Each structure stands twice: as structure tokens, then as C-alpha cells.
Amino acid sequence: AQTVTQSQPEMSVQEAETVTLSCTYDTSESDYYLFWYKQPPSRQMILVIRQEAYKQQNATENRFSVNFQKAAKSFSLKISDSQLGDAAMYFCANSPYNTDKLIFGTGTRLQVFP
Amino acid sequence: DTAVSQTPKYLVTQMGNDKSIKCEQNLGHDTMYWYKQDSKKFLKIMFSYNNKELIINETVPNRFSPKSPDKAHLNLHINSLELGDSAVYFCASSRGPHSNQPQHFGDGTRLSIL
């Protein structure tokens, strides 16, 4: 069975500082995609960043970057220069290449303090 | 322009009733999904349809019946509502299997069973 584990139920960071959210996953698939989604209090699910498993280079989107360790099945999200608007639930997800369904972790609630 | 729209946003009803949630996407995507987010924020896929054909059915009770009149719409009908059906239901769409394009989510429908 494929699973995604987020071991940090809550994290906090001060504005302008850097924070890293952890994610590990278990899959028997050789091809898959990994995602981080953000869910603010407004309840929307917003894509933050995605990574193809066959790509060794870590994905980056402005202040958001990932540390993808395929052998360790680890996919952490780093948020640099944190902003108040980054406060939200963050979900890590795995999507096997042949099924297209998203398998989510349990989420990490990020608080940002001024 | 809302890409994936769900109606209603909130639905309060009594146990035993039948209700429907509608979903429409204007992205030209071929695949649509329903996810359920429980009170602990855990998101799990329920169904996916590709070009009106059922692709994924994740052991959801028979009381839940998705209907896709065309590839831009995927509605969710729920019969004989139970207390445990209280959750936020998210519709999503994507270009389809084997695509590295992410799923786009609607804003969710909060279903509360009295």
C-alpha cells in the first residue's frame, strides 16, 4: 500500500525566517509524482510545488523549494523568507504515474509569527 | 473565472436525507475527482472519472453515486445520509492519467449532518 507520512502535526516560524516541513512516503512504483499543497483557512487547496520522481533536480518555486531524496523516500518542503500569508495546512501528496490519484499525508499546520 | 466550481459551498441536512453536490470545470480537463476531507483534515480520494468513465472507486459505500453527464461535470449524489458523512468534499480536475500536470481543486463543500 502506498502511504504518505507527515510527522509534524504543527510547526511555527517567525516572519522572514526559514522553515522545513517533513514528508516521507512509501511506494512500490518506480514512476510517480510528488506534490505539496497548501490549504489556508479559506479551505482552498492550492498547489505549492511538484516534483517528478525521475528528475534528480530539486524543484523550486520562488520562496518554496524541496529536498527530494528518492532513495530515502523523503520529500521535504523548505519555505524561505516566511510571510504571514504562508500560515496554512500543508499537505504532501504522492501520485503514482499509472493511477493519477493523489495520496495525501495527514498535513502539517504552519503558524507564522510576526 | 473559476476553474473548478462546486455548489453548494455549505450543506446542512438531516440524517436519512438524499443530497447532491455539483461540480463543473472550465479547464478543458479530461479527468475529474471527488475527495473527502474528514474532521481531522485527512484527505482521501473517493472517485475519479476520465471522459465520463469511472476509473477509480475507492471502496466508497453504495450510498455515494457519482454522475458525469459530460467531461466538464462530475456530480456527487449521496443517499440516506449518515452522521459519518459529515465532512468537506472536494472536487478536482486534471488533464488525466500519466500527466505531470497537477490536479486543480474546487473550494470544497462542507456537508453537516444533523
Interface residues (C-beta under 8 A of the other chain):
Chain A: Y33 F35 Y37 Q39 S42 R43 Q44 M45 I46 L47 R50 E52 M89 F91 Y97 N98 T99 D100 K101 L102 I103 F104 T106 G107
Chain B: T31 Y33 Y35 K40 K41 F42 L43 K44 I45 S48 I55 I56 E58 V88 F90 A92 S94 G96 P97 H98 S99 N100 P102 Q103 H104 F105 D107 G108 R110
